[in-house]
Amino acid sequence: MLRPLAAVFAAAVVYCAPARAADYPAPKQGDFVVKDFKFHTGETLPELKLHYTTVGEPTGQPVLVLHGTGGSGASMLGATFAGELFGKDQPLDATKYYIIIPDSIGHGKSSKPSDGLKTRFPAYDYADMVDAQHRLLTEGLGIKHVRLVIGNSMGGMHSWVWATRYPDFMDVAVPMASQPTEMAARNWMLRRIMLETIRNDPDYNGGNYTAQPRMMKYAVTAYGTATAGGTIAYQLAAPTAAKADKMVDERLATPIPTDANDFIYQWESSHDYNPAADLDKIKATVMLINSADDERNPPETGVTTEAMKRVTNGKVLLIPTSSDTRGHLTTGNAKFYVEPLRELLATAPQRGT
C-alpha cells in the first residue's frame, strides 16, 4: 500500500491490482479547503487542500480508511483491500457504510511541497495529519462520529493517533501493520538513512533541484528491500544469486515517480510518532492486525504486547508467517482478516452518533 515503493516490491507482491468497478459502488472524489491550518511547529497555511475519496452514500454509517506512507485514497481501492471489504455482504458493505478515504497532508491530490513551496512547506507530523482529517470529517462532511477507523502502515499509526487524540470519535479502531509505541529502532534508523542519502545527494541541492536526485532510487530500493516483502517470500522468489540480481536490476530500473521533497516530508513526518503515553485514553474497541513476519513491527521485541496491556478493550490479531504473507505488506491483503473484521463490527458496542 506504499505507492512510491510499490514498484520496488512488485516482484514479490501483487496486492495493488485494481478491483472491478462492479464489486462496490463507484468511488466519488472531493476536495475540502481548511482555512488557516496551524501546524505543530506554529506555522500556518492560509489554505490547506484535502482531497478525499468516498464510497457509498452519506446516509450510511461512516467509516474512515487511512492509507500508508506515499499512498492516497486511490491506493486503498485495489482488489485485495476494497475488493475484499467494500462489496455487498462484505464487512464494509458500501451499501450500508459511508467509506471516507482522505489523501493525507503531503500525499495524493492534497497540499504538498511540490505544489510550489518546496522546502518552505510547513513540516508536518502525524498529529497534524490526523487533525486535518478530523477537520475534513467534522467541518467538510459534517460527521461527528464514525463506526470505524481502519488504517494500514502509516494509516495504522494514524489510527492510533485518532484513538488517543479523539477517543470519543469512533466505536472501533483497527490499526494495521503498526505499533502503539515510539518510532524507533531499525524502523526509524533505516528511514533516517534513506532520507539522509537523498538529502546528501548533490543533485538534491537543498531541495531546489531541477531533476529528481539520482541517488533516490537506490535509497528507496534499499529501504524497501530491508523492510517489506517477507523473508519466506524473498527466499521463494530469489533462491539463487542470479534471481536475486534480476530482482535488484528490475527494481533499480523502475522509475520512482515521487517528488523528492514530497518523499522526504512523507517519511520524516513519522519521527515524533509515539502514542504510548496516551493509550489509557482510548475508549474504542481496538483490534490491532499485524503479520508475524512484519519487518518494521517485529512481534518478538515484545513492545507491542506490553503496550497492548494498557488498551482497555484491545486485542491483537497476529497473522502467522507463511508462503502467502509478505512481511510488512501482508495487511494490504484483507483476505487475512475478513472474518475477524466482520465479527468485530457485529459485536463491538456503538458508543455515539
Backbone hydrogen bonds, N-H to C=O, Kabsch-Sander energy under -0.5 kcal/mol:
donor,donor_aa,acceptor,acceptor_aa,energy
3,R,1,M,-1.1
5,L,2,L,-1.3
6,A,2,L,-0.9
6,A,3,R,-1.0
7,A,3,R,-0.6
9,F,5,L,-1.5
10,A,7,A,-1.0
12,A,9,F,-1.8
13,V,9,F,-2.1
17,A,14,V,-0.8
19,A,77,L,-1.2
23,D,20,R,-2.1
24,Y,21,A,-1.0
28,K,54,T,-2.8
30,G,52,Y,-2.2
32,F,50,L,-2.3
34,V,32,F,-0.6
34,V,48,L,-3.0
35,K,33,V,-0.5
36,D,46,P,-2.2
37,F,34,V,-0.5
37,F,45,L,-1.8
39,F,37,F,-0.5
39,F,43,E,-3.2
42,G,39,F,-2.0
45,L,37,F,-2.3
48,L,34,V,-2.5
49,K,47,E,-0.6
50,L,32,F,-3.0
51,H,49,K,-0.5
52,Y,30,G,-2.5
53,T,101,I,-2.2
54,T,28,K,-2.6
55,V,99,I,-2.2
57,E,94,A,-0.5
60,G,57,E,-2.4
61,Q,96,K,-2.3
63,V,98,Y,-2.5
64,L,148,L,-2.9
65,V,63,V,-0.5
65,V,100,I,-2.8
66,L,150,I,-2.3
68,G,1,M,-0.5
71,G,68,G,-2.2
75,S,72,S,-0.7
76,M,73,G,-1.5
77,L,74,A,-1.6
79,A,17,A,-4.3
80,T,15,Y,-0.7
81,F,78,G,-1.0
82,A,78,G,-0.7
83,G,78,G,-2.1
84,E,81,F,-1.1
85,L,81,F,-1.2
85,L,82,A,-0.5
86,F,82,A,-2.9
88,K,23,D,-0.6
90,Q,87,G,-2.2
92,L,85,L,-2.3
93,D,90,Q,-1.7
94,A,86,F,-2.6
96,K,93,D,-2.2
97,Y,93,D,-2.4
98,Y,61,Q,-2.5
99,I,55,V,-2.8
99,I,97,Y,-0.7
100,I,63,V,-2.9
101,I,53,T,-3.3
103,D,51,H,-3.1
104,S,102,P,-0.8
106,G,111,S,-2.8
107,H,104,S,-2.2
110,S,107,H,-2.4
111,S,49,K,-2.5
115,D,112,K,-1.9
116,G,113,P,-1.9
118,K,113,P,-2.9
120,R,117,L,-2.5
121,F,118,K,-1.8
126,Y,269,S,-1.0
129,M,125,D,-2.1
130,V,126,Y,-2.5
131,D,127,A,-2.7
132,A,128,D,-2.3
133,Q,129,M,-2.0
134,H,130,V,-2.6
135,R,131,D,-2.0
136,L,132,A,-2.1
137,L,133,Q,-2.4
138,T,134,H,-2.8
139,E,135,R,-2.1
140,G,135,R,-1.5
140,G,136,L,-0.5
141,L,136,L,-1.5
143,I,137,L,-3.1
146,V,169,F,-3.0
147,R,62,P,-2.6
148,L,62,P,-0.8
149,V,172,V,-2.0
150,I,64,L,-2.7
151,G,174,V,-1.6
152,N,66,L,-1.8
153,S,176,M,-1.4
155,G,152,N,-2.4
157,M,153,S,-2.2
158,H,154,M,-2.7
159,S,155,G,-1.7
160,W,156,G,-1.5
161,V,157,M,-2.0
162,W,158,H,-3.0
163,A,159,S,-2.5
164,T,160,W,-1.7
165,R,161,V,-3.0
166,Y,162,W,-2.7
169,F,166,Y,-2.0
171,D,146,V,-1.3
172,V,147,R,-1.6
173,A,285,T,-2.6
174,V,149,V,-3.0
176,M,151,G,-1.7
177,A,289,I,-2.2
183,M,273,Y,-2.2
184,A,182,E,-0.6
187,N,184,A,-0.5
188,W,184,A,-1.8
189,M,185,A,-2.7
190,L,186,R,-2.8
191,R,187,N,-1.6
192,R,188,W,-3.1
193,I,189,M,-2.3
194,M,190,L,-2.3
195,L,191,R,-2.5
196,E,192,R,-3.1
197,T,193,I,-2.1
198,I,194,M,-1.6
199,R,195,L,-2.6
200,N,196,E,-2.2
201,D,198,I,-1.3
204,Y,201,D,-2.2
205,N,201,D,-0.7
205,N,202,P,-0.5
207,G,204,Y,-1.5
208,N,205,N,-1.8
216,M,213,P,-1.3
217,K,214,R,-0.6
219,A,215,M,-2.2
220,V,216,M,-2.8
221,T,217,K,-2.1
222,A,218,Y,-2.3
223,Y,219,A,-2.2
224,G,220,V,-2.6
225,T,221,T,-2.4
226,A,222,A,-1.9
227,T,223,Y,-1.8
228,A,224,G,-1.1
229,G,326,R,-1.3
234,Y,230,G,-2.4
235,Q,231,T,-2.1
236,L,232,I,-2.4
237,A,233,A,-2.3
238,A,234,Y,-2.7
244,A,240,T,-2.3
245,D,241,A,-2.8
246,K,242,A,-2.0
247,M,243,K,-2.1
248,V,244,A,-2.3
249,D,245,D,-2.9
250,E,246,K,-2.4
251,R,247,M,-2.3
252,L,248,V,-2.6
253,A,249,D,-1.5
254,T,250,E,-0.6
254,T,251,R,-0.8
263,F,259,D,-2.6
264,I,260,A,-2.6
265,Y,261,N,-2.5
266,Q,262,D,-2.5
267,W,263,F,-2.2
268,E,264,I,-2.6
269,S,265,Y,-1.4
270,S,267,W,-1.2
271,H,268,E,-2.0
273,Y,270,S,-1.9
278,D,275,P,-1.8
279,L,276,A,-1.3
281,K,278,D,-2.1
282,I,279,L,-1.3
285,T,171,D,-2.7
286,V,284,A,-0.5
286,V,313,N,-2.9
287,M,173,A,-2.1
288,L,315,K,-2.6
289,I,175,P,-2.3
289,I,287,M,-0.5
290,N,288,L,-0.6
290,N,317,L,-2.0
292,A,319,I,-3.1
294,D,291,S,-2.1
295,E,293,D,-0.5
301,T,298,P,-1.3
302,G,299,P,-1.6
306,E,302,G,-2.2
307,A,303,V,-2.2
308,M,304,T,-2.7
309,K,305,T,-0.6
309,K,306,E,-0.8
310,R,307,A,-1.9
311,V,308,M,-1.4
312,T,310,R,-0.8
314,G,311,V,-1.3
315,K,286,V,-1.6
317,L,288,L,-3.5
318,L,316,V,-0.7
319,I,290,N,-3.0
319,I,317,L,-0.7
325,T,322,S,-0.8
329,L,326,R,-2.1
330,T,327,G,-2.0
332,G,329,L,-1.7
333,N,330,T,-2.2
334,A,80,T,-3.1
334,A,332,G,-0.7
336,F,333,N,-1.4
337,Y,334,A,-1.8
338,V,334,A,-0.9
341,L,337,Y,-2.2
342,R,338,V,-2.2
343,E,339,E,-2.6
344,L,340,P,-2.2
345,L,341,L,-2.4
346,A,342,R,-1.5
347,T,343,E,-1.3
347,T,344,L,-0.5
348,A,344,L,-2.8
